[in-house]
Amino acid sequence: MSNFARAAYVGTVLTFALSGAALSRDANSGRLSDAPSGSSQVSGHPHAGLTIVPISVENGEVIINVTINGQGPFPMVFDSGAEEAVTPETASALGLEVEGGGTVGGSGEGVVPVAVTNIKSVRVGDTQLSDLRLPVLPLPRFYTDRGTRPPVAGLVGYDLLAQFAIRLDYESGTLTLTPARAFHYGEAGTRVPLFFADKLPVLRASADGIEGWFEIDTGSSEAIVLQRRFVDQYGFESRHPGGPRMKVGGVDEVFETIAARLDRFTIANAEIERPVVEFPSGGKNGLPVVDVDGSIGYQILRQFVITFDYSHQSLWFQRSAAFGIKTVQWKTGFQAVKVDGPGFRVVTVLPNTPAAASGISVGDVITEVDGRPAVSVGQAEFSGLMRGPDGTLIHLGMVRDGTPRLVTLTLKELLP
């Protein structure tokens, strides 16, 4: 991981309970069930046919363009770990009336304020959801920043998934939506029974041969995140000691995690060798979902073409061209966060890493990235550059106490 939080973003993991104008999250609502709990107050009126939507994958997060109330397009994250939401900035740009207030929990143990608004329509390709009552959620800058491109405007998740079978193909860059009532899976994939923790998709998988319940989180750029409770119960930290410690963030707070490599991870009868895993260093559980042992993000999911079929309580996995690609974590030894002004501020530097060897220090400001003004580089793009192939040279322009200097880093995987 190279940036402050987006590269180690521990999923979005947002669920809401709408009650009038207020929103809240019940910490015990994540109990497992074989169907989503409760019915959404979002009413959808989908188009009758199949829709293929182009996606861009930005450091593991799936971005789709949508129109809202006929305006846009707005870039939004397709996030199976969340319900639909818009940012306050998007609500303001659309002239939406915002009412009420409440809180919502995310990946840490804190909460963030949230209100609600009414939206006439959200259109994804040829598909439209109508008459929505959505949260207005302030997302952190590390999540929304895209440099000079329009920022992330919000999230698309549960309500779209509840009404459509959705095929996610990272390699071809497409999201295919089929109305649930018309869907029949006809490909050569492996079916995995689908369960729900509230409205989050959960399945059985195994880490180092130990079975557990894992959330499928298309909003996470990581490989695997384990709950601290699961780590302690089965001794994962003692079996995989000495991993680097880094700062990570959800929508609610920032905390410290440890990165390591499992021996193996098994999902849909497929074995992933030595995948990267993260878990809180202590004092945090990691995911605010009761009875879920971990989450599975982009670096595992991209190795499959995945079809979400909520109506038949199924997830289908078909190996993609990316199957077997090594999962990666940290290749520089520093973390930096986008700040107002010239670019990124360094917030972490680990000893005995390329960053430390180059003399990078906490507080340094990165003003150029490979000859480009850092202000034009989004947080996700920055992180993606720092996760490039081993041996890649990264040229950074930096300022310390008003003095500029140039630094060249050679990327090298820090987790053997």
Backbone torsions as a table, in degrees:
resi	resn	phi	psi	omega
1	MET	NA	143.8	-175.5
2	SER	-123.8	-30.6	-179.5
3	ASN	-97.8	179.7	-171.7
4	PHE	-63.0	-50.1	-171.3
5	ALA	-143.8	-28.6	-171.5
6	ARG	-66.4	-34.9	-179.8
7	ALA	-71.1	-20.1	178.4
8	ALA	-119.0	28.1	-179.3
9	TYR	-63.9	119.7	-173.8
10	VAL	-86.7	58.0	176.6
11	GLY	71.5	167.0	175.7
12	THR	-89.6	-48.6	175.4
13	VAL	48.0	62.4	179.6
14	LEU	-117.7	126.7	169.8
15	THR	-131.6	148.7	-174.9
16	PHE	-127.4	149.7	168.6
17	ALA	-117.8	113.1	-178.1
18	LEU	-85.1	126.1	177.8
19	SER	-140.0	98.2	-174.3
20	GLY	62.8	-123.5	-179.1
21	ALA	-97.8	-0.9	-174.5
22	ALA	-103.7	153.8	176.1
23	LEU	-128.5	146.1	175.5
24	SER	-154.1	163.1	176.1
25	ARG	-121.5	125.1	177.0
26	ASP	-81.2	118.4	-176.6
27	ALA	-61.6	-19.6	-179.3
28	ASN	-100.7	9.9	-175.5
29	SER	-78.8	-6.2	-175.4
30	GLY	-87.7	19.5	176.9
31	ARG	-63.9	143.9	-176.0
32	LEU	-73.3	142.6	175.3
33	SER	-147.7	168.9	-179.9
34	ASP	-93.1	8.9	174.9
35	ALA	-155.8	154.1	178.9
36	PRO	-59.1	140.1	-178.7
37	SER	-80.4	126.6	176.1
38	GLY	76.7	164.4	177.0
39	SER	-106.4	142.1	-178.9
40	SER	-70.2	147.1	175.3
41	GLN	-84.7	-1.6	174.9
42	VAL	-81.5	121.3	177.9
43	SER	-95.8	131.5	-178.2
44	GLY	-115.7	146.1	176.2
45	HIS	-129.4	77.5	-172.9
46	PRO	-70.5	152.2	171.6
47	HIS	-63.3	150.9	-171.1
48	ALA	-75.9	-19.5	-172.0
49	GLY	-106.7	-177.8	178.1
50	LEU	-76.9	140.5	179.5
51	THR	-126.9	130.7	174.3
52	ILE	-110.4	122.9	-174.6
53	VAL	-115.5	127.1	174.5
54	PRO	-69.3	145.3	177.5
55	ILE	-125.2	156.7	165.5
56	SER	-117.4	140.5	-180.0
57	VAL	-108.1	112.9	-174.7
58	GLU	-114.7	103.5	-174.1
59	ASN	49.5	43.3	174.5
60	GLY	93.2	-14.0	-178.6
61	GLU	-94.9	136.8	-174.8
62	VAL	-88.3	116.0	-178.9
63	ILE	-106.6	128.3	174.3
64	ILE	-124.2	150.6	176.4
65	ASN	-94.4	131.6	179.4
66	VAL	-129.0	158.4	169.8
67	THR	-108.9	141.2	-178.4
68	ILE	-122.2	123.2	-176.7
69	ASN	51.1	36.2	177.8
70	GLY	80.0	1.8	-179.6
71	GLN	-110.5	157.0	178.5
72	GLY	133.7	-159.0	11.2
73	PRO	-79.6	155.0	175.6
74	PHE	-116.2	130.0	176.1
75	PRO	-76.7	127.5	179.7
76	MET	-132.2	153.1	179.9
77	VAL	-87.9	126.2	170.7
78	PHE	-80.1	108.9	-167.4
79	ASP	-131.6	105.6	179.3
80	SER	-69.2	-11.5	177.7
81	GLY	-93.7	19.1	-175.6
82	ALA	-148.2	166.5	166.4
83	GLU	-100.9	165.6	179.8
84	GLU	-58.7	141.7	177.9
85	ALA	-161.4	156.5	173.1
86	VAL	-123.7	156.5	178.0
87	THR	-82.0	160.0	175.4
88	PRO	-58.0	-35.8	179.5
89	GLU	-63.9	-39.3	178.1
90	THR	-67.6	-43.3	178.5
91	ALA	-59.5	-41.2	179.7
92	SER	-66.2	-43.4	-179.3
93	ALA	-63.1	-30.4	180.0
94	LEU	-88.4	-5.8	-178.0
95	GLY	68.8	31.1	-177.6
96	LEU	-78.9	145.9	174.8
97	GLU	-84.5	123.6	-177.6
98	VAL	-107.6	136.0	-177.1
99	GLU	-136.4	159.8	173.6
100	GLY	67.8	-172.9	179.7
101	GLY	-170.8	154.0	179.1
102	GLY	-171.3	-157.6	-179.9
103	THR	-137.4	161.0	176.0
104	VAL	-143.3	145.8	179.4
105	GLY	-97.6	154.5	178.6
106	GLY	-128.6	-139.7	-171.9
107	SER	-75.7	-25.3	177.4
108	GLY	-90.1	-146.8	178.8
109	GLU	-118.6	10.0	177.8
110	GLY	-94.0	-175.0	177.7
111	VAL	-134.6	160.1	175.7
112	VAL	-127.3	151.6	179.7
113	PRO	-71.4	148.7	-179.6
114	VAL	-152.0	143.4	176.4
115	ALA	-121.3	-167.3	179.3
116	VAL	-136.2	159.9	175.7
117	THR	-149.0	161.7	176.8
118	ASN	-104.5	133.2	-179.0
119	ILE	-126.1	133.1	-177.6
120	LYS	-72.4	-40.2	-176.8
121	SER	-157.6	145.3	168.1
122	VAL	-124.9	121.5	-176.0
123	ARG	-112.0	125.8	176.8
124	VAL	-117.1	106.6	-174.3
125	GLY	59.7	-125.8	178.7
126	ASP	-91.6	7.2	-175.8
127	THR	-105.4	140.3	-179.2
128	GLN	-131.0	134.1	169.0
129	LEU	-105.5	134.6	-172.4
130	SER	-123.1	156.3	174.1
131	ASP	54.8	62.8	-178.1
132	LEU	-99.9	144.3	170.2
133	ARG	-117.1	105.5	-167.5
134	LEU	-117.9	151.6	171.3
135	PRO	-66.6	146.5	170.0
136	VAL	-107.2	106.2	-166.2
137	LEU	-116.7	121.6	175.9
138	PRO	-75.4	109.1	178.7
139	LEU	-90.9	143.2	-178.3
140	PRO	-67.1	156.6	-175.5
141	ARG	-62.2	-34.9	-179.3
142	PHE	-62.9	-20.1	179.9
143	TYR	-90.6	-34.4	-174.0
144	THR	-96.0	-21.1	-171.7
145	ASP	-67.0	130.1	177.4
146	ARG	-133.3	31.1	179.0
147	GLY	68.0	-127.5	-179.4
148	THR	-84.8	-3.4	176.7
149	ARG	-85.7	161.2	179.3
150	PRO	-56.9	138.5	-178.7
151	PRO	-71.9	163.9	174.5
152	VAL	-58.7	129.0	-174.1
153	ALA	-96.0	-11.4	-178.9
154	GLY	160.4	-159.3	-173.2
155	LEU	-128.7	144.3	170.8
156	VAL	-122.9	126.3	-174.9
157	GLY	-151.4	-108.5	-166.0
158	TYR	-54.9	-48.1	-172.6
159	ASP	-65.9	-33.5	173.7
160	LEU	-68.2	-43.3	-179.4
161	LEU	-66.1	-31.0	-178.6
162	ALA	-72.6	-24.1	-175.8
163	GLN	-103.9	-14.2	-177.8
164	PHE	-133.6	145.8	161.5
165	ALA	-77.6	129.6	-173.2
166	ILE	-123.9	123.0	178.3
167	ARG	-101.0	119.3	-178.8
168	LEU	-107.3	116.8	-179.3
169	ASP	-121.6	97.9	-178.7
170	TYR	-61.8	-39.7	-173.2
171	GLU	-70.1	-38.3	179.6
172	SER	-87.9	-9.7	178.8
173	GLY	69.6	42.6	-178.6
174	THR	-136.6	151.2	171.5
175	LEU	-123.3	121.3	-177.8
176	THR	-110.5	123.8	-177.4
177	LEU	-110.3	127.4	175.0
178	THR	-125.3	128.6	177.8
179	PRO	-50.4	134.5	-173.1
180	ALA	-55.5	-39.2	-176.3
181	ARG	-67.3	-20.3	-176.9
182	ALA	-104.7	2.6	-169.4
183	PHE	-89.2	137.6	168.7
184	HIS	-141.6	125.1	-178.1
185	TYR	-74.4	125.7	-177.1
186	GLY	-127.7	20.6	-179.4
187	GLU	-105.5	177.9	-174.7
188	ALA	-94.9	56.1	-179.2
189	GLY	-105.3	176.2	178.1
190	THR	-104.1	126.3	178.8
191	ARG	-83.8	135.5	172.9
192	VAL	-122.9	128.2	178.8
193	PRO	-59.1	138.0	-176.3
194	LEU	-106.1	131.2	174.9
195	PHE	-121.1	175.8	-177.1
196	PHE	-134.9	138.8	165.8
197	ALA	-106.8	99.7	-166.5
198	ASP	59.1	-110.0	-179.9
199	LYS	-113.1	18.4	-178.3
200	LEU	-99.1	134.1	-179.3
201	PRO	-73.6	129.1	-174.3
202	VAL	-133.5	141.7	176.5
203	LEU	-140.8	172.5	176.0
204	ARG	-90.2	135.0	174.4
205	ALA	-150.3	176.2	-178.7
206	SER	-136.5	138.5	176.7
207	ALA	-110.8	119.9	-176.1
208	ASP	52.5	36.9	178.1
209	GLY	82.4	-0.7	-179.5
210	ILE	-99.5	117.5	-176.8
211	GLU	-74.8	147.6	177.4
212	GLY	-159.3	176.8	176.7
213	TRP	-97.7	124.8	-175.4
214	PHE	-125.7	132.3	175.3
215	GLU	-79.4	140.5	173.2
216	ILE	-91.9	115.3	-170.6
217	ASP	-125.8	95.7	178.1
218	THR	-73.3	-3.5	175.9
219	GLY	-93.6	3.4	179.7
220	SER	-106.8	134.8	178.6
221	SER	-89.4	0.2	-176.5
222	GLU	-86.3	-179.0	173.2
223	ALA	-89.5	-68.4	-177.5
224	ILE	-138.3	138.8	171.8
225	VAL	-122.7	130.6	178.8
226	LEU	-107.7	143.3	171.4
227	GLN	-66.7	143.5	178.6
228	ARG	-59.6	-38.1	179.0
229	ARG	-58.1	-44.2	-179.7
230	PHE	-66.6	-40.3	177.6
231	VAL	-59.3	-47.7	-178.1
232	ASP	-68.6	-39.0	-176.7
233	GLN	-62.5	-36.6	-174.5
234	TYR	-114.7	9.1	172.0
235	GLY	68.0	33.4	-179.0
236	PHE	-62.8	-38.8	-177.6
237	GLU	-66.1	-38.5	179.7
238	SER	-71.4	-28.6	178.2
239	ARG	-79.5	-24.5	-177.8
240	HIS	-131.4	69.1	-172.9
241	PRO	-83.5	167.0	167.2
242	GLY	79.7	14.8	-179.6
243	GLY	-73.7	157.1	178.9
244	PRO	-66.1	148.5	177.8
245	ARG	-104.4	137.1	-175.9
246	MET	-142.3	161.3	174.8
247	LYS	-87.6	136.5	175.3
248	VAL	-132.9	162.1	-177.6
249	GLY	-140.7	143.7	165.7
250	GLY	-106.8	-163.5	179.8
251	VAL	-75.1	-13.8	-171.1
252	ASP	-107.3	-31.5	-176.9
253	GLU	-166.9	173.6	178.3
254	VAL	-115.4	138.3	177.5
255	PHE	-147.5	175.6	-174.6
256	GLU	-98.6	137.2	175.1
257	THR	-128.2	163.9	176.4
258	ILE	-110.6	136.0	175.9
259	ALA	-105.6	141.3	178.7
260	ALA	-153.5	-175.5	173.8
261	ARG	-122.7	129.7	170.1
262	LEU	-73.2	164.3	172.5
263	ASP	-71.8	-40.3	-179.1
264	ARG	-164.4	158.2	175.2
265	PHE	-137.8	129.9	-174.8
266	THR	-116.1	126.7	179.0
267	ILE	-145.2	134.7	177.5
268	ALA	52.9	43.6	179.4
269	ASN	62.7	17.8	177.8
270	ALA	-118.1	138.7	-178.3
271	GLU	-107.3	124.4	176.4
272	ILE	-99.5	121.5	-176.1
273	GLU	-86.6	132.4	174.1
274	ARG	46.2	55.6	177.1
275	PRO	-76.8	152.8	174.4
276	VAL	-69.2	140.1	176.4
277	VAL	-132.5	147.4	174.1
278	GLU	-125.6	149.5	172.8
279	PHE	-154.7	151.8	-178.9
280	PRO	-59.0	144.4	-178.4
281	SER	-71.1	-18.8	179.3
282	GLY	151.7	150.3	177.7
283	GLY	83.5	-12.2	177.3
284	LYS	-127.5	148.0	176.3
285	ASN	-84.7	-38.4	175.2
286	GLY	115.9	-40.9	179.4
287	LEU	-136.7	128.9	-175.6
288	PRO	-83.2	50.4	-177.4
289	VAL	-130.1	114.7	-179.1
290	VAL	-64.7	137.5	174.7
291	ASP	71.5	10.5	172.1
292	VAL	-104.9	132.3	-172.6
293	ASP	-92.9	-14.6	179.5
294	GLY	179.3	-177.4	177.3
295	SER	-133.9	155.5	-178.5
296	ILE	-119.4	124.1	-176.2
297	GLY	-115.6	-162.9	-169.3
298	TYR	-51.2	-45.8	-171.0
299	GLN	-66.0	-22.7	170.4
300	ILE	-90.4	-46.5	-174.7
301	LEU	-61.0	-35.4	-177.4
302	ARG	-63.5	-15.8	-179.3
303	GLN	-80.8	1.2	179.4
304	PHE	-135.1	156.7	160.1
305	VAL	-91.6	119.5	-171.7
306	ILE	-111.2	134.2	174.7
307	THR	-117.8	120.3	176.7
308	PHE	-90.7	121.5	179.0
309	ASP	-129.5	80.0	-176.2
310	TYR	-62.5	-37.2	-174.4
311	SER	-64.7	-27.3	177.9
312	HIS	-108.6	14.8	178.1
313	GLN	48.5	51.7	-175.8
314	SER	-137.5	145.5	164.4
315	LEU	-121.2	134.9	-179.7
316	TRP	-114.3	132.3	-178.8
317	PHE	-120.6	123.8	175.4
318	GLN	-124.2	125.8	-176.1
319	ARG	-60.8	135.0	-179.7
320	SER	-100.9	179.8	177.7
321	ALA	-64.5	-17.3	-179.1
322	ALA	-88.6	0.5	-177.3
323	PHE	-62.1	132.0	179.5
324	GLY	93.5	-6.2	177.4
325	ILE	-65.8	135.6	-177.5
326	LYS	-65.6	132.8	173.7
327	THR	-77.8	144.8	-176.0
328	VAL	-127.3	162.3	179.2
329	GLN	-131.3	-80.2	-170.0
330	TRP	-120.8	128.9	-178.1
331	LYS	-126.2	5.0	-179.1
332	THR	-126.5	-35.5	-177.5
333	GLY	89.5	8.4	174.2
334	PHE	-132.6	160.3	175.2
335	GLN	-128.9	144.3	-179.1
336	ALA	-142.4	147.3	-177.6
337	VAL	-120.9	141.9	178.5
338	LYS	-66.8	132.6	179.9
339	VAL	-127.2	163.4	173.9
340	ASP	-63.6	139.1	180.0
341	GLY	110.4	-131.9	-166.6
342	PRO	-80.4	-17.5	-177.3
343	GLY	165.1	-120.3	-172.9
344	PHE	-113.0	141.2	175.2
345	ARG	-107.4	131.4	-180.0
346	VAL	-73.3	128.3	-177.8
347	VAL	-117.9	-15.2	179.4
348	THR	-146.1	136.5	170.2
349	VAL	-137.5	123.3	178.2
350	LEU	-94.4	145.4	178.4
351	PRO	-68.1	157.8	175.4
352	ASN	58.5	42.6	178.4
353	THR	-132.1	165.2	176.9
354	PRO	-54.7	-37.4	-179.8
355	ALA	-65.3	-44.6	179.5
356	ALA	-64.6	-39.9	-179.7
357	ALA	-64.5	-28.6	-179.2
358	SER	-85.3	-4.8	178.6
359	GLY	88.0	11.1	176.6
360	ILE	-65.6	138.9	-178.8
361	SER	-129.9	155.0	174.3
362	VAL	-58.7	134.1	-178.6
363	GLY	100.6	-19.0	175.7
364	ASP	-60.3	146.9	178.9
365	VAL	-112.2	125.6	178.9
366	ILE	-88.7	119.0	-177.1
367	THR	-107.4	-19.3	178.4
368	GLU	-138.0	144.5	177.2
369	VAL	-129.7	109.6	-177.6
370	ASP	50.5	45.3	175.8
371	GLY	83.3	-3.5	179.1
372	ARG	-99.6	144.9	173.0
373	PRO	-58.3	129.7	-175.9
374	ALA	-61.9	-27.2	-179.3
375	VAL	-64.3	-22.8	-179.4
376	SER	-86.8	-5.4	-176.7
377	VAL	-99.9	123.1	178.3
378	GLY	-72.4	161.1	-179.4
379	GLN	-60.8	-43.6	179.8
380	ALA	-66.8	-41.4	179.0
381	GLU	-62.3	-42.5	178.3
382	PHE	-58.1	-47.1	-179.8
383	SER	-63.7	-40.6	178.7
384	GLY	-62.1	-39.2	177.0
385	LEU	-61.5	-38.3	-177.9
386	MET	-77.7	-4.7	177.1
387	ARG	-107.9	20.0	-178.2
388	GLY	-69.4	-178.4	-178.8
389	PRO	-61.1	147.5	174.8
390	ASP	-54.4	139.6	-180.0
391	GLY	93.0	-11.4	178.3
392	THR	-65.5	135.4	176.8
393	LEU	-92.8	129.9	176.5
394	ILE	-115.6	123.9	-178.3
395	HIS	-104.5	121.0	-176.4
396	LEU	-119.7	131.2	168.6
397	GLY	-91.8	128.4	-173.9
398	MET	-132.0	156.0	176.8
399	VAL	-129.1	131.7	175.0
400	ARG	-131.8	121.2	-179.0
401	ASP	51.7	40.6	176.8
402	GLY	83.1	-3.7	-178.1
403	THR	-103.3	119.4	179.6
404	PRO	-80.2	153.3	173.3
405	ARG	-158.3	162.2	179.0
406	LEU	-108.4	138.9	-179.8
407	VAL	-128.7	136.0	174.5
408	THR	-117.1	125.1	178.9
409	LEU	-110.7	143.7	172.2
410	THR	-107.6	117.2	-176.9
411	LEU	-65.7	136.7	178.7
412	LYS	-152.5	128.2	-179.8
413	GLU	-60.0	126.9	-177.5
414	LEU	-92.0	-12.1	174.8
415	LEU	-106.3	107.6	-177.3
416	PRO	-64.9	NA	NA
